[in-house]
Amino acid sequence: MAATPNVSPTLSRYKFFSTSAVENRNFYPHQIIDSRHRRLTKSHLQAQNNGTVISYGPRTTTELASSKKLWIRQMEVEQGKRKEEQEDMSDDEASLLSLSMKPDRNMALLDDYEMEEELGHTPPDTNHRSGYVAVVGMPNVGKSTLSNQMIGQKISIVTDKPQTTRHRILGICSSPDYQMILYDTPGVIEKKMHRLDTMMMKNVRDAAINADCVVILVDACKTPANIDEVLKEGLGDVEKRPPMLLVMNKKDLIKPGEIAKKLEWYEKFTDVDEVIPVSAKYGHGVEDVKEWILSKLPFGPPYYPKDIVSEHPERFFVAEIVREKIFMQYRNEVPYACQVNVLSYKTRPAAKDFIQVEVVVDKNSQKIILIGKEGKALKTLATAARLDIEDFLQKKVFLEVEVRVKENWREDEGLLKYYGYGGQIRAM
């Protein structure tokens, strides 16, 4: 490497390029697709048996056209909130995807002609249920693991460190009879140290405002305690209290007798509608949680096309994969001081897709740790991330990782909104 960790970060950016050793030019059976607006679909995500790895396959032209007909995205404008299609929007407007409003369910349906053509004159199912579910709880109780299990795909990153989830991740679980939209939220923070923490907690409360029901997770291994703090930060001042389910996670780590005692305590001393013990890691009890949620969702058509499993674009998940590797490779304050952004994503028909990622940190010392001696740590990070990204996208990529210092970025409200912590994610 030309640069070393000893070179002043203010003088140069430190980059690492990671690419596969062999390039297969026949690896791409699909046409070029603008990755800025691609979303995840069921047919392109295939979880391995352990439910922790996903693969992303190419979308056919027919699937893209179908999703395009069914899909409507939302945005906020200065004059007030209104819904509008983003097919012909400018790049600046289309770059923001709002998570603060529910889409119009009726707009997700096919028009009469398409209904006749594709469904053979079959009328819509009046017994169909659909709605939003907020998944809340303290850090490291298994919210992301439960959400991934319910969706059947790895949508949220999972590590053994608390506060891994920063954004409100929207995952969609669909069947012919229902559609449940899950908000996997950041862990409730009692002591907020940065502006970032405050904005994350606002996103948690916004999720509850939109929710038809709320799932509160607690760690079954810990001594039962009241959930007032979770309710205060996670629900805020909602006008009407939604149905609430308390899920005791990690039941596989305690004895059956203890589970019964703790379940009885929560039923007696918390104001929830029901308590269900589960093991999200192994999927035990997850179907019981699904059944409870379905009983609370209103009747109505789906909000989204049935083949969509997340509203977030491809770029978002690429950044999350890199951030997951940072949490797995580094310790102490470094993972929490990092923000990962995808600066460029270019699909290339005759070469590997080019992805440029920046890792933003608070201090020069954190940058030096990320890079490591002679760039070895950054090389390890980039290689691990590239392998998972290739598995995710199901294609070879050329990954460029840069480390930059932006002092106190966690206190900069403008930057935080740009990074997606203001209730809108950047799709470009």
VEXGULO-932981 format. One line per 10 residues: number of its first residue (from 1); their letters; for each residue x, y, z of C-alpha. Coordinates in pm, 1 decimal. Example, Ala and Ser with C-alpha at 12.3 -4.5 7.8 and 13.67 -1.06 7.14 Angstrom:
// residues 2
1> AS> 1230.0,-450.0,780.0; 1367.0,-106.0,714.0
//
This chain:
// residues 428
1> MAATPNVSPT> 0.0,0.0,0.0; 123.0,347.0,-83.4; -21.6,503.8,225.7; 28.7,390.0,582.7; -165.2,449.9,904.0; 109.5,693.7,1006.8; 22.3,932.2,724.2; -196.7,1212.5,849.8; -561.1,1135.2,770.2; -607.4,1499.8,673.0
11> LSRYKFFSTS> -351.2,1464.4,394.7; -489.6,1162.3,215.5; -773.9,914.5,212.6; -684.7,553.1,275.5; -844.4,307.3,34.9; -851.6,-66.0,-1.9; -972.9,-246.9,-311.7; -1115.5,-596.1,-284.0; -1204.3,-806.3,-587.2; -1234.8,-1170.2,-680.2
21> AVENRNFYPH> -924.8,-1332.4,-826.3; -1108.0,-1468.7,-1130.8; -1361.9,-1272.0,-1327.4; -1631.3,-1463.8,-1511.5; -1774.0,-1243.2,-1785.0; -2058.4,-1487.5,-1841.1; -2168.7,-1459.3,-1479.3; -2448.8,-1211.0,-1556.5; -2750.6,-1364.2,-1729.8; -2959.2,-1053.3,-1665.5
31> QIIDSRHRRL> -2979.9,-712.2,-1824.3; -2836.6,-399.0,-1663.7; -3064.8,-282.7,-1386.2; -3041.7,52.1,-1208.6; -2940.4,-63.7,-861.1; -3058.1,260.6,-701.4; -3421.0,150.7,-710.8; -3399.8,-228.6,-678.2; -3573.2,-377.1,-376.4; -3552.1,-724.0,-232.2
41> TKSHLQAQNN> -3802.9,-984.1,-350.1; -3884.5,-1328.7,-218.3; -3769.6,-1503.8,-532.8; -3427.6,-1340.2,-508.3; -3361.6,-1408.8,-141.7; -3288.0,-1762.6,-35.8; -3195.3,-1824.1,325.4; -2974.3,-2114.5,421.8; -3106.6,-2359.0,680.9; -2963.3,-2160.8,969.3
51> GTVISYGPRT> -3155.7,-1853.6,859.9; -2852.0,-1630.2,883.1; -2727.4,-1602.1,525.1; -2915.4,-1468.4,225.6; -2849.4,-1475.9,-144.3; -2975.3,-1225.5,-397.9; -3044.3,-1348.0,-749.1; -3113.6,-1164.1,-1074.2; -3463.9,-1037.0,-1137.5; -3630.3,-1121.0,-1465.2
61> TTELASSKKL> -3779.0,-854.1,-1687.6; -4129.2,-988.9,-1612.4; -4074.9,-962.5,-1236.9; -3942.0,-609.4,-1267.5; -4241.1,-501.6,-1475.2; -4483.9,-661.5,-1230.4; -4320.0,-496.4,-928.5; -4318.3,-164.5,-1111.2; -4692.8,-183.0,-1176.3; -4769.5,-269.3,-815.7
71> WIRQMEVEQG> -4524.7,-42.1,-639.5; -4580.4,310.3,-516.6; -4331.1,491.5,-301.7; -4389.1,778.0,-65.6; -4213.5,1107.3,-0.5; -4259.6,1418.3,215.1; -4274.8,1765.5,64.7; -4244.9,2105.1,232.8; -4612.1,2193.2,192.6; -4716.6,1880.3,385.9
81> KRKEEQEDMS> -4722.3,1504.3,353.0; -4861.2,1363.7,32.6; -4817.3,1043.9,-166.6; -4693.1,1035.0,-524.4; -4526.9,790.3,-761.6; -4154.4,841.3,-813.4; -4127.2,701.0,-1166.2; -4037.1,1034.3,-1327.1; -3891.9,1223.0,-1034.5; -3560.1,1404.5,-1047.8
91> DDEASLLSLS> -3252.7,1235.2,-899.6; -3252.8,1464.9,-595.6; -3616.1,1390.5,-509.9; -3595.2,1020.7,-585.5; -3292.2,983.6,-361.0; -3510.3,996.8,-49.1; -3749.0,718.7,48.4; -3981.1,803.5,336.7; -4041.6,550.5,614.6; -4276.6,777.1,809.0
101> MKPDRNMALL> -4598.8,714.1,616.3; -4794.8,405.3,529.4; -4856.2,359.2,158.1; -5212.6,352.5,31.2; -5321.2,-10.9,32.8; -5550.6,37.8,-264.2; -5262.0,168.9,-474.6; -5076.6,-160.0,-424.2; -5350.4,-347.5,-605.4; -5358.7,-416.9,-976.4
111> DDYEMEEELG> -5604.8,-217.5,-1182.8; -5917.9,-393.8,-1310.8; -5768.3,-490.4,-1644.7; -5454.3,-637.7,-1488.5; -5662.7,-812.0,-1222.4; -5865.2,-986.2,-1491.6; -5555.7,-1069.0,-1695.4; -5335.1,-1200.4,-1415.0; -5584.5,-1338.2,-1164.5; -5841.7,-1478.3,-1406.3
121> HTPPDTNHRS> -6132.3,-1263.3,-1283.9; -6069.8,-1374.6,-923.7; -6208.1,-1110.5,-684.0; -5988.4,-985.2,-399.1; -5993.0,-1187.7,-75.9; -6212.9,-1008.4,177.2; -6059.0,-1217.2,458.4; -5707.1,-1094.8,382.7; -5527.8,-924.5,674.7; -5247.4,-670.6,656.6
131> GYVAVVGMPN> -5083.5,-428.1,895.1; -4774.9,-289.3,1064.1; -4592.7,-438.9,1363.1; -4336.0,-251.9,1575.7; -4071.1,-477.3,1732.2; -3918.7,-294.7,2031.2; -3702.3,-371.7,2333.1; -3375.5,-302.4,2509.1; -3046.5,-359.8,2321.0; -2929.9,-716.6,2255.7
141> VGKSTLSNQM> -3256.5,-895.1,2339.1; -3292.1,-1052.4,1993.1; -3524.7,-816.7,1803.2; -3338.8,-857.0,1475.0; -3313.0,-1233.8,1513.1; -3687.7,-1260.7,1573.6; -3766.1,-1034.9,1276.7; -3538.3,-1237.8,1049.7; -3704.2,-1561.6,1161.1; -4054.2,-1427.8,1099.8
151> IGQKISIVTD> -3967.6,-1296.7,754.1; -3771.5,-1610.0,669.3; -3474.0,-1408.9,541.5; -3184.4,-1220.5,693.4; -3298.2,-860.6,661.7; -3133.5,-714.8,974.7; -2768.2,-765.9,1066.1; -2706.0,-966.5,1382.3; -2400.5,-959.2,1609.8; -2332.7,-1035.4,1975.0
161> KPQTTRHRIL> -2280.6,-664.9,2048.3; -2566.2,-444.6,2174.4; -2711.3,-162.2,1965.0; -2614.2,-319.8,1632.7; -2937.2,-202.1,1467.3; -2940.9,172.6,1403.3; -3205.8,219.4,1139.9; -3568.8,124.5,1150.9; -3556.1,-181.3,923.7; -3877.1,-255.7,738.1
171> GICSSPDYQM> -3929.5,-621.9,654.7; -4235.3,-768.4,485.4; -4375.2,-1113.2,560.5; -4643.2,-1219.9,311.2; -4862.1,-1520.0,236.7; -5179.4,-1556.3,28.2; -5388.4,-1475.4,337.9; -5192.4,-1196.0,504.5; -4914.8,-941.1,492.2; -4738.8,-826.2,808.6
181> ILYDTPGVIE> -4493.2,-538.5,783.9; -4231.0,-554.1,1060.2; -4042.5,-255.2,1194.2; -3719.5,-391.4,1347.4; -3614.0,-97.5,1562.9; -3291.9,3.8,1744.0; -3263.5,-100.6,2106.4; -3412.1,144.3,2356.2; -3136.9,365.0,2498.7; -3184.2,488.2,2854.7
191> KKMHRLDTMM> -2883.6,723.1,2854.0; -2847.9,911.6,2527.2; -2487.4,1015.4,2463.4; -2517.3,1161.6,2113.1; -2765.7,1333.2,1886.3; -2762.1,1005.3,1692.0; -2911.6,826.7,1993.5; -3192.4,1082.2,2022.1; -3281.4,1050.5,1653.9; -3276.3,670.1,1671.7
201> MKNVRDAAIN> -3521.8,678.3,1962.2; -3749.9,909.2,1766.4; -3752.2,652.1,1487.5; -3854.5,386.0,1740.2; -4148.9,599.4,1854.0; -4249.0,675.7,1494.6; -4262.1,302.0,1427.6; -4503.1,255.0,1718.5; -4726.5,538.7,1596.5; -4769.3,360.9,1261.6
211> ADCVVILVDA> -4813.2,16.6,1417.2; -5132.6,-185.0,1441.4; -4973.8,-383.5,1723.4; -4647.2,-383.4,1920.8; -4415.6,-673.8,2009.4; -4193.6,-604.7,2312.8; -3891.8,-831.2,2358.2; -3720.4,-906.7,2688.8; -3426.7,-1133.9,2771.6; -3562.3,-1443.1,2949.9
221> CKTPANIDEV> -3218.1,-1506.5,3102.7; -3235.7,-1188.2,3307.7; -3430.5,-1120.4,3625.2; -3780.8,-998.1,3534.7; -3811.5,-620.1,3549.2; -4078.3,-368.3,3459.3; -4089.8,-248.6,3102.1; -4182.8,111.4,3177.1; -3864.9,249.6,3017.4; -3923.9,47.9,2700.3
231> LKEGLGDVEK> -4284.4,167.9,2682.5; -4185.8,529.3,2748.5; -3910.0,541.7,2485.6; -4059.0,290.5,2245.3; -4419.6,407.8,2241.3; -4401.1,768.6,2354.4; -4731.8,952.8,2376.2; -4947.1,749.5,2141.3; -5308.0,863.8,2134.2; -5446.0,512.1,2133.4
241> RPPMLLVMNK> -5259.4,225.3,2293.8; -5210.8,-55.4,2037.4; -5235.7,-425.5,2132.3; -4909.9,-534.1,2296.5; -4739.3,-873.0,2311.9; -4445.7,-938.5,2543.9; -4201.1,-1194.4,2403.4; -3959.2,-1366.0,2642.8; -3666.7,-1449.3,2414.6; -3376.4,-1692.4,2470.5
251> KDLIKPGEIA> -3588.4,-1952.4,2649.0; -3343.9,-2215.1,2521.3; -3089.0,-2086.5,2773.7; -3298.7,-2140.3,3088.9; -3479.7,-2432.4,3255.1; -3851.8,-2492.4,3191.1; -3935.0,-2426.3,3557.6; -3773.0,-2083.5,3541.6; -3962.0,-2000.2,3224.0; -4295.3,-2066.8,3395.8
261> KKLEWYEKFT> -4206.6,-1846.2,3694.4; -4087.0,-1556.0,3480.3; -4385.5,-1584.6,3249.5; -4616.8,-1563.5,3551.6; -4430.5,-1254.7,3678.7; -4463.4,-1069.3,3348.1; -4831.8,-1160.3,3321.1; -4892.9,-1023.5,3669.3; -4676.4,-708.9,3674.1; -4683.7,-576.3,3316.7
271> DVDEVIPVSA> -4969.2,-417.7,3126.7; -4953.6,-633.0,2813.2; -5218.6,-841.9,2640.0; -5021.6,-1166.9,2633.0; -4679.2,-1317.5,2712.3; -4512.6,-1577.4,2487.4; -4173.4,-1743.8,2552.8; -3962.5,-1807.2,2241.3; -3617.5,-1897.4,2117.1; -3572.3,-1666.7,1818.7
281> KYGHGVEDVK> -3234.5,-1822.7,1741.6; -3386.7,-2167.2,1683.8; -3734.4,-2055.1,1578.4; -3914.0,-2210.3,1877.4; -4239.4,-2028.8,1952.7; -4211.0,-1796.2,1650.5; -4530.0,-1938.2,1493.7; -4716.6,-1855.8,1816.9; -4598.8,-1496.2,1785.1; -4715.5,-1486.4,1422.8
291> EWILSKLPFG> -5059.4,-1619.1,1516.3; -5100.0,-1354.5,1786.9; -4998.7,-1076.6,1545.0; -5237.8,-1201.0,1276.4; -5525.5,-1194.1,1522.9; -5459.0,-820.9,1576.7; -5410.1,-709.2,1216.3; -5707.2,-545.7,1041.9; -5874.2,-693.1,735.5; -5769.8,-531.9,410.6
301> PPYYPKDIVS> -5560.2,-565.6,96.5; -5179.1,-575.2,110.9; -4975.2,-256.8,136.1; -4699.3,-392.4,-86.8; -4661.0,-642.2,-371.6; -4643.9,-994.8,-229.6; -4296.7,-1062.5,-377.2; -4135.9,-769.2,-192.4; -3959.1,-854.6,136.4; -3815.6,-511.6,217.1
311> EHPERFFVAE> -3872.0,-151.4,121.2; -3503.0,-70.5,153.3; -3295.6,-55.9,-166.5; -3000.2,-280.7,-246.5; -2746.2,-15.8,-148.8; -2877.3,-5.9,207.5; -2808.3,-375.7,259.9; -2461.4,-349.2,105.0; -2374.4,-80.8,362.2; -2523.1,-291.8,642.0
321> IVREKIFMQY> -2306.0,-590.1,543.3; -1992.5,-375.6,571.6; -2110.7,-240.3,907.6; -2178.1,-592.8,1032.9; -1819.8,-691.7,948.3; -1690.8,-388.0,1138.9; -1885.2,-499.6,1448.2; -1747.3,-850.3,1413.7; -1383.9,-748.3,1358.2; -1329.6,-450.8,1591.1
331> RNEVPYACQV> -1386.0,-387.5,1960.2; -1465.1,-119.8,2214.6; -1585.8,213.9,2077.1; -1469.9,170.8,1714.6; -1780.7,-6.0,1571.4; -2010.6,250.0,1734.0; -1812.3,541.0,1589.6; -1847.9,412.3,1231.1; -2099.8,513.7,967.8; -2098.3,324.5,637.9
341> NVLSYKTRPA> -2219.5,487.6,315.2; -2233.0,351.8,-38.4; -2094.8,635.7,-251.0; -2123.6,463.5,-587.5; -2280.5,147.8,-724.9; -2232.9,83.8,-1095.8; -2363.1,-223.0,-1275.6; -2137.1,-326.7,-1563.9; -2246.8,-584.5,-1822.4; -1895.5,-690.2,-1925.7
351> AKDFIQVEVV> -1719.2,-655.6,-1592.0; -1773.7,-685.9,-1219.4; -2013.0,-440.3,-1059.3; -1823.4,-150.3,-902.4; -1912.6,-55.2,-543.5; -1746.7,234.3,-362.4; -1799.8,249.5,13.4; -1685.6,502.4,270.7; -1646.5,433.1,641.5; -1682.6,753.4,841.6
361> VDKNSQKIIL> -1527.4,777.0,1189.0; -1504.1,1044.7,1460.1; -1130.9,1053.7,1523.3; -793.2,994.7,1357.8; -713.5,729.4,1618.6; -1020.0,530.3,1510.8; -913.2,556.2,1148.3; -570.2,417.6,1233.4; -730.3,121.9,1414.3; -960.9,50.9,1120.2
371> IGKEGKALKT> -671.8,53.1,873.9; -429.5,-144.4,1090.1; -58.1,-199.6,1039.0; 27.8,-171.5,669.0; -344.7,-172.0,591.0; -391.6,-536.1,694.7; -701.4,-478.0,910.6; -878.3,-284.0,635.3; -785.2,-553.5,384.4; -939.3,-820.4,609.0
381> LATAARLDIE> -1254.8,-609.0,650.1; -1290.9,-541.2,276.8; -1237.8,-905.0,180.9; -1490.8,-1035.3,435.5; -1745.0,-774.0,328.2; -1692.1,-841.8,-41.8; -1751.2,-1215.4,-0.7; -2082.1,-1156.6,178.3; -2186.3,-887.3,-70.6; -2118.1,-1127.0,-358.7
391> DFLQKKVFLE> -2322.8,-1394.5,-183.1; -2597.7,-1138.3,-125.9; -2603.6,-1006.1,-483.0; -2519.3,-1339.6,-644.9; -2258.3,-1177.8,-867.1; -1891.1,-1079.8,-855.7; -1810.7,-725.7,-744.2; -1516.9,-488.7,-721.7; -1533.7,-330.8,-375.9; -1349.2,-11.5,-284.0
401> VEVRVKENWR> -1342.8,83.2,83.7; -1232.0,425.0,203.7; -1190.5,552.3,560.0; -1261.0,917.0,632.8; -1269.8,1131.3,944.5; -1568.0,1359.0,1009.5; -1532.6,1487.0,1361.8; -1844.6,1462.7,1579.1; -2060.0,1329.0,1296.8; -2288.3,1172.7,1557.8
411> EDEGLLKYYG> -2378.2,1524.5,1676.6; -2434.8,1677.6,1332.2; -2810.9,1675.6,1267.7; -2770.3,1764.3,900.6; -2530.0,1476.1,840.6; -2746.8,1237.8,1041.6; -3049.8,1319.1,828.7; -2839.8,1270.5,515.9; -2730.6,931.4,651.3; -3094.1,827.5,693.2
421> YGGQIRAM> -3161.0,880.3,1063.3; -3433.8,1137.4,1004.9; -3699.3,889.2,893.7; -3592.4,880.9,529.1; -3340.8,650.8,364.5; -3131.2,742.3,64.6; -3210.9,525.5,-235.4; -2935.8,663.0,-459.2
//
